[in-house]
Structures are given as structure tokens and as C-alpha cells.
Amino acid sequence: MAEFEKTLSAIPLKDLKIDDSFWNERLRLVTEEMIPYQLDSLCDRVPGAPPSRCVRNLRIAAGLEEGRFEGFVFQDTDLAKWLEAVAYSLSFKPDRELERTADEMIDLVIKAQRENGYLNSYFSTLYPGRQFCNLKEGHELYTAGHFIEAAVAYYNVTGKDRFLKAMCRFADLICQVFHTPEYEDAVPGHEEIELALMRLYEATGRERYRRMAYDFVNRRGTTDYLSRESSLPRFIDVWHDRNPYIPEYGQAQAPVREQKTVEGHAVRALYLLSAMADLAGSYRDRGLLDACERLYENVTQRRMYITGGVGSSGTLERFTADFDLPNDSAYAESCASAALAMFCKRMARVTGEARYMDTAELALYNTVLAGTAMDGKSFFYVNPLEVVPGFHKPATDKAHVEPRRRKWFGCACCPPNIARTIASLGEYVLFRGEDELRLNLFIGGIYRTRLGDTDVVVNVRSVFPQEGVVNVRIWARGPMKGRFLIRVPEYAESTSFTVNDEPAKPEYCRGYAALELSGEKVEIDFSFEMRPKLVYADPRVTADAGKAAVKRGPLVYCLEEADNGPGLSALAIDPEEPLTEEFELSLLSGCVRVEALGTRDTWEAGLYSTRPPDKRPCRLRFVPYCFWGNRRPGEMTVWVRLKC
């Protein structure tokens, strides 16, 4: 059972500078490619990409342009997430021109805001004067949450509070409306506002925001508001869906403290869990923490792909049943893995348990990264584990799966979500407590913080995930007193520690190695072996029965047609032969390639035959899953048959 940890907090982004051999290029892509490209997409300036209309809708709502709203009811959130990504980007790469552009977009948002604080271009333009008339489908509170998150991030990094004050007006309206008799049992259909209000509470200290978040979470599953809402006179029918509301879809099937399995829309579920983790820590709510732990276990032990992908079904983008993890029709939305990392980061802060950062690392290094191309200008919405181009026909169960990333989407929630997640990477690396520091991810950089009453500078150097070597140097303005904890992941073998060049035997605590600090300068070396290994699935995962996957450190590997030729399903890996690895500078901008021995089935009969296929020896070449689809289009698979 998880226990509450002493208060842990992330290092503010403005107090750190990532300098890492693996992540520098990904962060450069965010600042130099993704952010400019995504703004062009939001402003409908990318040839051949589906129009967004996002900025145009807000201009119409602000009275700056004539026209009619176009796009999804939640289209505003694409700009909100873009602004949040910009804020994080400015923390590690100041850019006056980008900040000026962001200020202009913030001005537009504030001009589109109504006098009472309400902000939503869809309802303001199509149903002026009406608000919160379709909570189950209208995404008003979801949209509000993303604007609030963006405002908090922008304030934390730049110190500018105009956006924050505007979103406080919106939050004040929400707190007022949702404590009136007609809304006293109402909850949002798409969770997000709950975790956003907690971030606003942390930025402002205003108790009403924390209380509103707590009320929304406590109400969920205790009322039938979402089921009966469409019968209310004020209801605005957005989707024209004649099907009855499914409580499980919105995690409303039972009170949150009583839920045993994670259900419904994957992103909604994980945003809810993120808020629950925040509230559990803030209120020291044992019931919420137990629920978070129970649902985390259900996700990671029964409903998560080996890549950290979650939400296996393309129908309603949802969790289905335990062990239902098909590979070729996997949905595994990019937003869902970003949300999983967010939830795990919060649980690690609340409990101090390393296993949550193990899962966050898995999601960040695999599915989140796979969601964007290596040029930062095309994206995956869904993340399958097996692709055969041509099998993904319209009106089939694989219609959502695409073998190539797309320039943009009509529903473009994922591209800016990927950008804001990567740009906020520094929030995952190092936590501080009253008398300790915790290194969660092996990401190089300089981190300025405090240990007790002493200012310290932590310099982390590594070549991870290429090698398992981490060097930490800590300087203090005065004698240090406290502990430095380093996460020891399950894949780390033959671990060794030195402190100031002397061998050290740390105390192990909840998955971390704890080392005592003293003096004004301490140097810690942590090294471990990280060999590629075959991984097998629980036999109840029927899609993976008789198969194996390759994993090295946090990176899951895959076969691509570019390296192995067509017909990947004809390949089988020999589990008795050792895996070999080699760093190849010219491969996918430099990565460790893994090779294995196996066989390829050859077939010369018709569609079916009583003769088994011939088997020929061959070499299988694996590359990191996060880089797949960056060369010519072709087949891909993570799971490979075992040689008989």
C-alpha cells in the first residue's frame, strides 16, 4: 500500500537547464520546428494540412473577424496547449520574438473572453449568452482547464500575470456557477478542469480553486447528472448522438474511491487520476491515494502496452478489458501516454515511490516520442505496435491506424500535447524535499535548488539511454546536510556507486538509492549495465502469445521493413541466441541497433497448404520504437514470433 511521502516538489523550470545528449535534439525540435509549425497550422498556413480554424474562431469570438465557427467544439484547446508549450520553451530558450507572438495570442484570447469571465469560442459565437448547457459533450470545462494550465505556465516562467488574472476570472465564474443549486451535482464530461484548478491553487494560494477541484472529484460517480442532462430544458445538443450516455465512458460508474478498474476514455481517465493524485497529496486523503494506487496497478499490470501506450480501442478511444491489447488495431493515443506520464509524476511526488517514475519514463521515451517525426512537422494520433500498409481500410477496425505521420488533424489535440509534454520535461527530472533531492530521470543538465536552507547547484551528466553511466556533481553555498536519492530502475544490472571517488553502499528506499551528503562539494557516480533483453507477455494477452519483444533500458524496439524487408510476420526470433547491440551514428540520427538470429518462413504454395513453410536462417535488425516511421513507409512490428 502506498504511503504519503514528505512534501516533494519539482524544480521550477526557470531554475534548470537541460543539456543532454539524447534530449537536446528533441527540445530543439520543440523550439525551432514544432512551435513555429504548429502556430502556422493553427493559423491555417500549412499547405496540404487540414485547416484548423482555431485562431480564426477566436478572432470571430473577439469581434475581429466576420464568420461562423468551424471545427470541433474543443478547438480552442489547441491554442491553449500551444501557449503552454511556448511557456515551457521560454524557460530553457528565451526568445523575445516568440514571447511577443505569444503575448499577441494571449491578447486575442482575452479579447474573446466575455465580461463575466467565460471563454469559449464555440458557445460564444453559436450560442451567445448561454454557458454550461452541455457538460457531457460540450467540453467547456475541459477547454477552460487547458487555458488555465497555459496561464499558470506562462506566469510561472515569464512572471507576466495578465493571462493568469483573466483565467482567474474564468475560474471564479466556475466556482460560483458550480455551487449554485442547479449545478450542485454537476461534473464535467471530459476531465481536465480538476487538475487545472489544482495548478491554479498552487500558483495563487486561493482555497476556492482547490475546493472546487475536490468537489468535482468527489461528485463523480455519485450523481446521474451526465445521464439526465440531455433532458434538461437548457441542454444544447452538440453531437446529435442518439445513443444513451455510458457512465463508464466518463469514469462516472461509481464514486472514484470505489472504482476497481480504470474504464472509459483513456485521456479522461488519466486526467482524472492526475487530479486525484494532486488532491490526495494536498488533503492527505487516504481514500483518494488508495484509489490512485489501485487504478495505477490495473493500468500498468493489465491494460498497458509494453510501449507505455494506453487505451487499446479505437471505438471511443477507451480502455476495454484486462489483457485486451491488440497490436495491429491498437489506439494508444499520444495524448493518453502524455497523461499517463503526468499522473505518474504526481504519484511519485505524493508517495516518493520510484515505480511511478519507471512508468513515466516508459511513456516518455516510447509512445510520447513516437508521436512526432524526427523533423517535428508530422504526427501520430494513434500508436500501433504492428503496421502493414494497405490493411488500414476505411470502415474497418484498423481504419484509425496509419503507417505514416500526418501534417495535422481536424481533431489536433495530440501535436500540441506532445510539444508541451516534451517542453516540460524538466519537471520530471529532479524533485526536492525538505532535506533531500531525488534524481528521477537520467537527463543531463544544471539544476539550481535548495537543500534545507542551503542553495545548491546540481550538475547531471549522462549519455543515457546509450549507456548506463550517470555523473552527479553537487555544489553548495555552505555545508550540505541531507540525502541525494537516485532512482534504480528494474532494468539496471551490476549497479555501482561512488561518492567522491570512493565506493559507496547506499541505503535503498522505495526504489531509490539514498546517499548521505556532507561538505560543500559532492560527486556521485552511478553506473549500471543495460543489456537488450527479450520480454514476454502474460499469456492472457492473446495478441502476444508465442511472441517476444526486445527492450533495452527504457527503450522498446521494433522491426521495420526498411531494415528487414517485407513480410515481417514471416520472421521468428531464436530465444536461445544472444542479442547483440551496436551504436550506429548514421542510423536515425544515431542510436543503438539491436540484432538477433532467427528464421524467415518462405512460402510458394497457394493461400492455404498442408505443407508447412520452409524456414531459412536470417538476422533480425531492431531499432527503437520511438523512431519508427521516419524512413520510407513500410511494415513495422514490436512483437515477433518465437522460433519453434
C-alpha positions as CSV (number, residue, x, y, z in Angstrom):
1,M,0.0,0.0,0.0
2,A,1.3,3.4,-1.0
3,E,2.2,5.8,1.8
4,F,2.3,9.6,1.8
5,E,5.8,11.0,1.4
6,K,7.1,14.2,2.9
7,T,6.3,17.0,0.6
8,L,8.2,16.7,-2.7
9,S,8.2,19.3,-5.4
10,A,9.6,19.7,-8.9
11,I,12.4,22.2,-9.6
12,P,10.8,25.2,-11.3
13,L,11.7,25.2,-15.0
14,K,13.3,28.6,-14.8
15,D,15.8,27.2,-12.4
16,L,17.1,24.4,-14.6
17,K,18.8,24.0,-17.9
18,I,18.7,20.6,-19.6
19,D,21.9,19.7,-21.5
20,D,21.5,16.1,-22.5
21,S,22.9,14.0,-25.4
22,F,19.6,12.4,-26.1
23,W,17.0,15.1,-25.3
24,N,18.8,18.2,-26.6
25,E,17.7,17.4,-30.1
26,R,14.1,16.7,-29.0
27,L,14.0,20.0,-27.2
28,R,15.5,21.8,-30.2
29,L,12.7,20.4,-32.3
30,V,10.1,21.8,-29.9
31,T,11.6,25.3,-30.0
32,E,12.8,25.5,-33.6
33,E,10.3,23.3,-35.5
34,M,7.2,22.2,-33.6
35,I,6.2,25.6,-32.1
36,P,6.5,27.6,-35.3
37,Y,5.0,24.8,-37.4
38,Q,2.1,24.3,-35.0
39,L,1.3,28.1,-34.9
40,D,1.2,28.0,-38.7
41,S,-1.2,25.1,-38.5
42,L,-3.4,26.9,-36.0
43,C,-3.4,29.9,-38.3
44,D,-4.2,27.7,-41.4
45,R,-0.9,28.4,-43.1
46,V,0.4,24.9,-43.8
47,P,-0.2,23.8,-47.4
48,G,-1.9,20.4,-47.7
49,A,-2.8,20.2,-44.0
50,P,-6.4,20.1,-42.8
51,P,-7.5,23.6,-41.7
52,S,-7.6,24.2,-38.0
53,R,-9.6,27.4,-37.9
54,C,-8.6,27.6,-34.2
55,V,-7.2,31.2,-34.3
56,R,-9.9,32.3,-36.8
57,N,-12.6,31.1,-34.4
58,L,-11.2,33.1,-31.5
59,R,-10.9,36.2,-33.8
60,I,-14.6,35.8,-34.6
61,A,-15.4,35.4,-30.9
62,A,-13.4,38.6,-30.2
63,G,-15.3,40.5,-32.9
64,L,-12.2,41.0,-35.0
65,E,-13.4,39.0,-38.0
66,E,-16.7,38.0,-39.5
67,G,-17.7,34.4,-40.0
68,R,-19.0,31.3,-38.4
69,F,-17.3,28.9,-36.0
70,E,-15.7,25.8,-37.7
71,G,-14.1,22.7,-36.3
72,F,-14.6,20.7,-33.1
73,V,-16.3,22.1,-30.0
74,F,-12.9,22.0,-28.2
75,Q,-10.9,23.6,-31.0
76,D,-9.7,26.4,-28.7
77,T,-7.7,23.9,-26.6
78,D,-5.1,23.6,-29.5
79,L,-4.0,27.2,-29.0
80,A,-4.1,26.8,-25.2
81,K,-1.7,23.8,-25.3
82,W,0.5,25.6,-27.8
83,L,0.7,28.6,-25.4
84,E,1.7,26.2,-22.6
85,A,4.4,24.6,-24.8
86,V,5.7,28.2,-25.6
87,A,5.9,29.0,-21.9
88,Y,8.0,25.9,-21.1
89,S,10.1,26.6,-24.2
90,L,10.9,30.1,-23.0
91,S,12.1,28.7,-19.7
92,F,15.1,27.0,-21.4
93,K,15.4,29.1,-24.6
94,P,14.4,32.8,-24.1
95,D,13.1,34.2,-27.4
96,R,11.8,37.8,-27.4
97,E,10.0,37.4,-30.8
98,L,8.3,34.1,-29.7
99,E,7.3,35.8,-26.4
100,R,5.9,38.7,-28.3
101,T,3.9,36.3,-30.6
102,A,2.6,34.5,-27.5
103,D,1.6,37.8,-25.9
104,E,-0.4,38.6,-29.1
105,M,-2.2,35.3,-28.9
106,I,-2.9,35.9,-25.2
107,D,-4.4,39.3,-26.1
108,L,-6.6,37.6,-28.7
109,V,-7.8,35.1,-26.0
110,I,-8.6,37.8,-23.6
111,K,-10.5,39.8,-26.2
112,A,-12.6,36.7,-26.9
113,Q,-13.4,36.4,-23.2
114,R,-16.8,37.5,-22.1
115,E,-17.4,40.2,-19.4
116,N,-18.3,37.6,-16.7
117,G,-15.0,35.7,-17.4
118,Y,-16.5,33.0,-19.7
119,L,-14.3,31.9,-22.5
120,N,-15.2,29.5,-25.3
121,S,-15.4,30.5,-29.0
122,Y,-17.8,27.7,-29.9
123,F,-20.6,28.6,-27.5
124,S,-19.9,32.4,-27.5
125,T,-20.4,32.6,-31.3
126,L,-23.0,29.9,-31.9
127,Y,-25.0,30.2,-28.7
128,P,-24.2,33.7,-27.3
129,G,-25.2,34.3,-23.7
130,R,-25.5,30.5,-22.9
131,Q,-23.0,28.6,-20.9
132,F,-22.5,25.2,-19.4
133,C,-25.5,23.8,-21.2
134,N,-23.9,20.5,-22.3
135,L,-21.3,19.3,-19.8
136,K,-21.2,15.7,-21.0
137,E,-20.3,16.6,-24.6
138,G,-19.6,20.3,-24.8
139,H,-16.0,20.3,-23.4
140,E,-16.4,23.8,-21.8
141,L,-14.7,22.8,-18.6
142,Y,-12.1,20.8,-20.5
143,T,-11.3,23.8,-22.6
144,A,-11.3,26.1,-19.5
145,G,-8.8,23.7,-17.9
146,H,-6.3,23.9,-20.8
147,F,-6.5,27.7,-20.8
148,I,-5.9,27.8,-17.0
149,E,-2.9,25.4,-17.3
150,A,-1.4,27.6,-20.1
151,A,-1.9,30.8,-18.0
152,V,-0.2,29.2,-14.9
153,A,2.7,28.0,-17.0
154,Y,3.1,31.4,-18.7
155,Y,3.0,33.2,-15.3
156,N,5.5,30.8,-13.7
157,V,8.1,31.2,-16.5
158,T,7.7,34.9,-17.5
159,G,6.2,36.5,-14.4
160,K,3.5,38.1,-16.5
161,D,0.1,37.9,-14.8
162,R,-2.3,39.3,-17.3
163,F,-3.2,35.9,-18.7
164,L,-3.3,34.5,-15.2
165,K,-5.7,37.2,-14.0
166,A,-8.0,36.6,-16.9
167,M,-8.2,32.9,-16.2
168,C,-8.7,33.5,-12.5
169,R,-11.9,35.4,-13.6
170,F,-13.0,32.3,-15.5
171,A,-12.1,30.1,-12.6
172,D,-14.1,32.4,-10.3
173,L,-17.1,32.1,-12.6
174,I,-16.8,28.3,-12.5
175,C,-16.6,28.2,-8.7
176,Q,-19.7,30.4,-8.5
177,V,-21.8,28.6,-11.0
178,F,-21.0,25.1,-9.9
179,H,-22.0,25.8,-6.3
180,T,-25.5,27.0,-7.3
181,P,-28.5,24.7,-6.7
182,E,-29.0,23.8,-10.3
183,Y,-25.3,22.7,-10.7
184,E,-24.5,21.4,-7.3
185,D,-24.3,17.8,-8.5
186,A,-22.8,18.6,-11.9
187,V,-19.4,17.3,-13.2
188,P,-17.5,17.8,-16.4
189,G,-17.9,15.1,-19.1
190,H,-14.2,15.4,-20.1
191,E,-12.0,15.8,-17.0
192,E,-9.2,18.4,-17.1
193,I,-10.6,21.3,-15.1
194,E,-9.8,19.4,-11.9
195,L,-6.1,19.2,-12.3
196,A,-6.0,22.7,-13.8
197,L,-7.7,24.2,-10.7
198,M,-5.1,22.5,-8.6
199,R,-2.4,24.2,-10.6
200,L,-4.2,27.5,-10.2
201,Y,-4.4,26.9,-6.5
202,E,-0.7,26.2,-6.3
203,A,0.0,29.4,-8.2
204,T,-2.3,31.7,-6.3
205,G,-3.0,30.1,-3.0
206,R,-6.7,30.7,-3.3
207,E,-8.5,27.9,-1.5
208,R,-11.7,28.2,-3.6
209,Y,-9.9,26.7,-6.6
210,R,-8.7,23.7,-4.6
211,R,-12.1,23.2,-3.1
212,M,-13.8,23.3,-6.5
213,A,-11.4,20.6,-7.8
214,Y,-12.1,18.5,-4.8
215,D,-15.9,18.9,-5.2
216,F,-15.8,17.9,-8.9
217,V,-13.8,14.8,-8.0
218,N,-16.0,13.9,-5.0
219,R,-19.2,14.3,-7.1
220,R,-18.1,12.0,-9.9
221,G,-19.9,8.7,-9.9
222,T,-22.3,9.8,-7.1
223,T,-24.9,11.6,-9.3
224,D,-26.7,10.9,-12.5
225,Y,-26.2,14.5,-13.8
226,L,-24.5,13.5,-17.1
227,S,-27.0,10.8,-17.8
228,R,-30.1,13.1,-17.4
229,E,-28.5,16.3,-18.7
230,S,-29.9,15.9,-22.2
231,S,-33.5,16.1,-20.8
232,L,-32.9,19.5,-19.2
233,P,-34.5,22.5,-20.9
234,R,-31.2,24.3,-21.1
235,F,-29.4,21.5,-22.9
236,I,-27.6,22.3,-26.2
237,D,-27.2,19.2,-28.4
238,V,-23.7,19.4,-29.8
239,W,-23.0,15.9,-31.3
240,H,-26.6,14.8,-32.0
241,D,-25.8,11.4,-30.6
242,R,-29.0,9.4,-30.0
243,N,-27.2,6.7,-28.0
244,P,-27.7,6.8,-24.2
245,Y,-24.8,8.1,-22.1
246,I,-22.4,5.4,-20.9
247,P,-21.3,6.3,-17.3
248,E,-18.1,4.2,-17.6
249,Y,-17.0,6.3,-20.6
250,G,-16.6,9.3,-18.3
251,Q,-15.5,7.4,-15.2
252,A,-18.9,8.0,-13.6
253,Q,-19.9,4.4,-13.0
254,A,-19.0,4.6,-9.2
255,P,-17.6,7.1,-6.7
256,V,-13.9,7.5,-7.5
257,R,-12.8,6.0,-4.2
258,E,-14.7,2.8,-5.0
259,Q,-13.6,2.2,-8.6
260,K,-11.7,-1.0,-9.0
261,T,-10.7,-0.8,-12.7
262,V,-9.8,2.0,-15.0
263,E,-12.6,2.5,-17.5
264,G,-13.7,4.6,-20.4
265,H,-12.0,7.2,-22.5
266,A,-8.3,6.9,-21.7
267,V,-7.3,10.6,-21.7
268,R,-10.2,11.5,-19.5
269,A,-9.4,8.7,-17.0
270,L,-5.8,9.7,-16.7
271,Y,-6.6,13.4,-16.3
272,L,-9.0,12.5,-13.6
273,L,-6.3,10.3,-11.9
274,S,-3.8,13.2,-12.2
275,A,-6.2,15.5,-10.3
276,M,-6.9,12.7,-7.7
277,A,-3.2,12.4,-7.0
278,D,-2.8,16.1,-6.6
279,L,-5.8,16.2,-4.2
280,A,-4.7,13.1,-2.3
281,G,-1.4,14.8,-1.5
282,S,-2.9,18.2,-0.8
283,Y,-5.6,17.0,1.6
284,R,-3.7,13.8,2.8
285,D,-6.8,11.9,1.6
286,R,-6.1,8.2,2.2
287,G,-9.1,7.1,0.2
288,L,-8.1,9.0,-2.9
289,L,-4.5,7.7,-2.6
290,D,-5.6,4.1,-2.3
291,A,-7.8,4.6,-5.4
292,C,-5.0,6.1,-7.4
293,E,-2.7,3.2,-6.4
294,R,-5.3,0.6,-7.2
295,L,-6.1,2.1,-10.6
296,Y,-2.4,2.5,-11.4
297,E,-1.9,-1.2,-10.8
298,N,-4.9,-2.0,-13.1
299,V,-3.5,0.1,-15.9
300,T,0.1,-1.0,-15.7
301,Q,-0.4,-4.7,-14.9
302,R,-3.4,-5.4,-17.1
303,R,-4.2,-2.6,-19.6
304,M,-1.0,-1.0,-20.8
305,Y,1.1,-1.8,-23.8
306,I,4.8,-2.6,-23.4
307,T,5.4,0.9,-25.0
308,G,3.5,2.8,-22.3
309,G,0.6,3.1,-24.7
310,V,-2.9,3.0,-23.1
311,G,-6.4,2.9,-24.3
312,S,-6.5,0.0,-26.7
313,S,-9.8,0.6,-28.6
314,G,-10.4,3.0,-31.5
315,T,-14.1,2.9,-30.6
316,L,-14.5,5.8,-28.1
317,E,-10.7,5.9,-27.5
318,R,-11.1,3.8,-24.5
319,F,-9.8,1.1,-22.1
320,T,-11.6,-2.2,-22.7
321,A,-10.9,-5.3,-20.6
322,D,-7.9,-6.7,-18.8
323,F,-5.3,-8.1,-21.2
324,D,-7.2,-6.9,-24.3
325,L,-4.1,-5.4,-26.0
326,P,-4.3,-6.0,-29.8
327,N,-1.2,-4.8,-31.7
328,D,-2.4,-4.1,-35.2
329,S,-5.6,-2.2,-34.1
330,A,-4.1,-0.5,-31.1
331,Y,-5.3,3.0,-30.5
332,A,-2.9,4.1,-27.7
333,E,-3.5,7.8,-28.3
334,S,-0.5,10.1,-27.9
335,C,-2.4,12.3,-25.5
336,A,-3.1,9.3,-23.3
337,S,0.6,8.4,-22.8
338,A,1.3,12.1,-22.1
339,A,-1.5,11.9,-19.5
340,L,-0.1,8.7,-18.1
341,A,3.3,10.4,-17.6
342,M,1.5,13.4,-15.9
343,F,-0.3,11.1,-13.5
344,C,2.8,9.1,-12.6
345,K,4.8,12.3,-12.0
346,R,2.2,13.3,-9.5
347,M,2.1,9.9,-7.8
348,A,5.9,9.9,-7.4
349,R,5.7,13.3,-5.8
350,V,3.0,12.2,-3.4
351,T,4.4,8.8,-2.4
352,G,8.1,9.0,-3.1
353,E,7.9,5.6,-4.9
354,A,10.3,5.1,-7.9
355,R,7.9,2.7,-9.7
356,Y,5.8,5.6,-10.8
357,M,8.8,7.3,-12.5
358,D,9.6,3.9,-14.1
359,T,6.2,4.1,-15.9
360,A,6.6,7.8,-16.7
361,E,10.0,7.1,-18.2
362,L,8.5,4.3,-20.3
363,A,5.7,6.5,-21.7
364,L,8.1,9.5,-22.4
365,Y,10.8,7.5,-24.1
366,N,8.5,5.4,-26.3
367,T,4.9,6.4,-27.2
368,V,5.2,10.2,-26.5
369,L,8.4,10.4,-28.6
370,A,6.9,8.2,-31.3
371,G,4.1,10.6,-31.7
372,T,6.2,13.1,-33.6
373,A,8.5,12.7,-36.6
374,M,12.2,13.5,-36.3
375,D,11.7,16.7,-38.2
376,G,8.9,17.9,-35.8
377,K,6.5,18.5,-38.6
378,S,4.3,15.4,-38.7
379,F,2.5,13.4,-36.0
380,F,0.8,10.2,-35.0
381,Y,-2.5,10.5,-33.2
382,V,-2.6,6.7,-32.6
383,N,0.4,4.5,-31.9
384,P,0.0,0.9,-33.1
385,L,2.5,-1.9,-32.3
386,E,2.1,-3.5,-35.7
387,V,1.5,-2.0,-39.1
388,V,1.1,-3.5,-42.5
389,P,0.4,-0.7,-45.0
390,G,-2.8,-1.4,-47.0
391,F,-4.5,-3.2,-44.2
392,H,-6.0,0.0,-42.8
393,K,-9.0,0.5,-44.9
394,P,-11.9,2.9,-44.1
395,A,-14.8,1.4,-42.2
396,T,-12.6,-1.4,-40.7
397,D,-11.4,-1.9,-37.1
398,K,-8.0,-0.7,-38.3
399,A,-9.2,2.5,-40.1
400,H,-7.6,4.7,-37.4
401,V,-4.2,3.2,-37.8
402,E,-1.8,5.0,-40.2
403,P,1.6,3.9,-41.4
404,R,2.8,7.5,-41.9
405,R,2.5,10.5,-39.6
406,R,0.2,13.3,-40.8
407,K,0.9,17.0,-41.1
408,W,-2.1,17.9,-39.0
409,F,-5.5,16.7,-37.9
410,G,-9.1,18.1,-37.8
411,C,-9.0,17.0,-34.2
412,A,-5.5,18.1,-33.4
413,C,-5.2,17.5,-29.6
414,C,-2.1,15.4,-29.9
415,P,0.5,17.6,-31.6
416,P,0.4,20.5,-29.1
417,N,0.1,18.0,-26.3
418,I,3.3,16.2,-27.4
419,A,5.0,19.6,-27.7
420,R,4.0,20.8,-24.2
421,T,5.0,17.4,-22.7
422,I,8.5,17.3,-24.1
423,A,9.0,21.0,-23.3
424,S,8.0,20.4,-19.7
425,L,10.5,17.5,-19.4
426,G,12.5,19.3,-16.7
427,E,9.6,18.9,-14.2
428,Y,10.2,15.1,-14.2
429,V,13.9,15.0,-13.7
430,L,14.6,16.2,-10.1
431,F,12.4,16.5,-7.1
432,R,13.3,18.3,-3.8
433,G,12.1,17.7,-0.3
434,E,12.9,19.5,2.9
435,D,16.2,17.6,3.4
436,E,16.7,15.6,0.2
437,L,17.0,15.7,-3.6
438,R,15.7,12.9,-5.9
439,L,17.0,12.2,-9.3
440,N,14.1,10.5,-11.2
441,L,15.3,10.5,-14.8
442,F,18.9,10.3,-16.1
443,I,18.7,13.5,-18.0
444,G,21.8,15.8,-18.1
445,G,21.6,19.4,-17.1
446,I,22.2,22.0,-14.4
447,Y,19.6,22.3,-11.7
448,R,19.5,25.1,-9.2
449,T,17.6,24.5,-6.0
450,R,17.8,24.3,-2.2
451,L,18.7,21.5,0.2
452,G,17.3,22.5,3.5
453,D,18.4,26.1,4.0
454,T,21.4,25.8,1.6
455,D,21.4,26.9,-2.0
456,V,22.8,24.1,-4.2
457,V,23.7,23.5,-7.9
458,V,23.3,20.0,-9.2
459,N,25.1,19.2,-12.5
460,V,24.0,15.9,-14.0
461,R,25.9,14.4,-16.9
462,S,25.0,11.2,-18.7
463,V,24.9,9.5,-22.2
464,F,21.7,7.7,-21.3
465,P,20.0,5.8,-22.9
466,Q,23.0,4.9,-25.0
467,E,24.9,3.9,-21.8
468,G,24.1,3.4,-18.2
469,V,26.6,5.9,-16.8
470,V,25.4,8.9,-14.7
471,N,27.6,11.5,-13.0
472,V,26.2,14.0,-10.5
473,R,28.2,16.9,-9.1
474,I,26.6,19.0,-6.3
475,W,28.0,22.3,-5.1
476,A,26.6,24.2,-2.1
477,R,27.0,27.6,-0.6
478,G,27.8,26.2,2.8
479,P,27.9,22.8,4.3
480,M,25.3,20.4,3.0
481,K,23.2,18.2,5.2
482,G,20.7,15.8,3.7
483,R,20.4,13.0,1.2
484,F,20.6,12.5,-2.5
485,L,18.4,9.7,-3.9
486,I,18.8,8.1,-7.3
487,R,16.2,6.0,-8.9
488,V,17.4,2.5,-9.6
489,P,15.2,1.1,-12.4
490,E,14.4,-2.6,-12.8
491,Y,16.5,-2.8,-16.0
492,A,19.7,-1.7,-14.3
493,E,22.1,-4.6,-13.7
494,S,25.5,-4.7,-11.9
495,T,24.9,-1.3,-10.3
496,S,27.7,0.5,-8.6
497,F,28.0,3.8,-6.7
498,T,30.9,6.0,-5.8
499,V,30.9,9.2,-3.7
500,N,33.9,11.5,-4.2
501,D,35.7,8.5,-6.0
502,E,35.2,6.2,-3.1
503,P,32.9,3.1,-3.4
504,A,29.6,3.6,-1.6
505,K,26.9,1.3,-0.4
506,P,23.6,3.3,-0.4
507,E,20.5,2.6,1.6
508,Y,17.6,1.5,-0.7
509,C,14.3,3.2,-0.2
510,R,11.1,2.7,-2.3
511,G,13.2,2.1,-5.5
512,Y,15.8,4.8,-4.8
513,A,19.4,4.5,-3.7
514,A,19.9,7.1,-0.9
515,L,23.3,8.6,-0.3
516,E,24.2,11.0,2.6
517,L,25.6,14.4,1.6
518,S,28.1,16.4,3.6
519,G,30.6,19.1,2.8
520,E,30.3,21.8,0.2
521,K,31.0,19.7,-2.9
522,V,30.0,16.1,-3.6
523,E,30.5,14.0,-6.7
524,I,28.4,10.9,-7.2
525,D,28.9,8.3,-10.0
526,F,26.2,5.7,-10.7
527,S,26.8,3.1,-13.3
528,F,24.9,0.0,-14.4
529,E,24.7,-2.4,-17.3
530,M,21.8,-2.1,-19.6
531,R,21.6,-5.1,-22.0
532,P,19.0,-5.7,-24.6
533,K,16.6,-8.4,-23.5
534,L,13.7,-10.4,-24.7
535,V,10.4,-9.6,-23.0
536,Y,7.4,-11.9,-22.9
537,A,3.8,-11.1,-22.2
538,D,1.3,-12.6,-19.8
539,P,-0.3,-15.5,-21.8
540,R,-3.7,-13.8,-21.2
541,V,-2.6,-11.2,-23.7
542,T,-3.7,-13.3,-26.6
543,A,-2.2,-11.0,-29.2
544,D,1.3,-11.7,-27.9
545,A,1.1,-15.4,-27.2
546,G,4.1,-17.2,-28.6
547,K,5.9,-13.9,-29.2
548,A,8.6,-11.8,-27.7
549,A,9.6,-8.1,-27.8
550,V,13.0,-6.5,-27.4
551,K,13.7,-3.9,-24.8
552,R,16.9,-2.2,-23.8
553,G,16.7,0.1,-20.8
554,P,13.6,2.2,-21.1
555,L,13.5,1.8,-24.9
556,V,11.2,-0.7,-26.6
557,Y,12.5,-1.9,-30.0
558,C,10.7,-2.8,-33.2
559,L,11.4,-4.4,-36.6
560,E,10.9,-2.2,-39.7
561,E,10.6,-3.2,-43.3
562,A,13.4,-0.7,-44.1
563,D,15.9,-3.0,-42.2
564,N,14.4,-6.4,-42.7
565,G,12.5,-6.4,-45.9
566,P,8.7,-7.0,-46.4
567,G,6.8,-9.8,-44.7
568,L,7.7,-9.2,-41.0
569,S,5.1,-11.7,-39.9
570,A,7.3,-14.4,-41.6
571,L,10.1,-13.7,-39.2
572,A,10.8,-15.6,-35.9
573,I,13.4,-14.9,-33.3
574,D,15.6,-17.5,-31.7
575,P,15.4,-17.0,-27.9
576,E,18.4,-19.3,-27.3
577,E,20.8,-17.0,-29.3
578,P,22.2,-13.8,-27.6
579,L,21.1,-10.4,-28.7
580,T,23.8,-8.1,-29.9
581,E,24.0,-4.3,-29.8
582,E,25.9,-1.6,-31.7
583,F,25.7,2.2,-31.7
584,E,25.3,3.4,-35.3
585,L,25.8,7.1,-35.8
586,S,24.2,7.2,-39.2
587,L,21.1,5.3,-38.2
588,L,18.2,7.5,-37.3
589,S,20.4,10.4,-36.2
590,G,22.4,8.0,-34.0
591,C,21.0,5.1,-32.0
592,V,21.8,1.7,-30.6
593,R,20.7,-1.0,-33.0
594,V,19.9,-4.5,-31.7
595,E,20.3,-7.6,-33.7
596,A,19.1,-11.2,-33.2
597,L,19.3,-14.5,-35.0
598,G,16.2,-16.2,-36.2
599,T,14.4,-17.6,-39.3
600,R,12.2,-16.4,-42.1
601,D,9.3,-18.5,-43.4
602,T,9.3,-19.0,-47.2
603,W,6.1,-19.8,-49.0
604,E,5.4,-20.9,-52.5
605,A,2.0,-22.6,-52.2
606,G,-1.4,-21.0,-52.6
607,L,-3.4,-19.3,-49.9
608,Y,-3.5,-22.4,-47.8
609,S,-1.5,-25.6,-47.9
610,T,-1.0,-28.8,-45.9
611,R,2.8,-28.3,-46.2
612,P,4.4,-26.1,-43.5
613,P,6.6,-23.2,-44.7
614,D,10.3,-23.7,-45.2
615,K,12.4,-21.8,-42.7
616,R,15.7,-20.1,-43.6
617,P,18.2,-18.7,-41.1
618,C,18.3,-14.9,-41.0
619,R,19.4,-11.9,-38.9
620,L,16.7,-9.6,-37.4
621,R,17.5,-5.9,-37.0
622,F,15.7,-3.9,-34.4
623,V,15.5,-0.1,-33.9
624,P,14.0,2.0,-31.1
625,Y,10.2,2.1,-31.4
626,C,10.2,5.9,-30.8
627,F,12.0,6.4,-34.1
628,W,9.8,4.2,-36.3
629,G,8.3,5.6,-39.4
630,N,11.0,8.1,-40.1
631,R,12.3,6.5,-43.2
632,R,10.4,5.1,-46.2
633,P,6.8,3.8,-45.4
634,G,6.6,0.1,-44.7
635,E,5.7,-2.6,-42.2
636,M,6.5,-2.4,-38.5
637,T,6.1,-4.7,-35.6
638,V,7.1,-4.8,-31.9
639,W,6.2,-8.4,-31.1
640,V,7.9,-11.2,-33.0
641,R,7.1,-14.9,-33.2
642,L,9.4,-17.2,-31.3
643,K,11.4,-19.8,-33.3
644,C,10.0,-23.2,-32.7
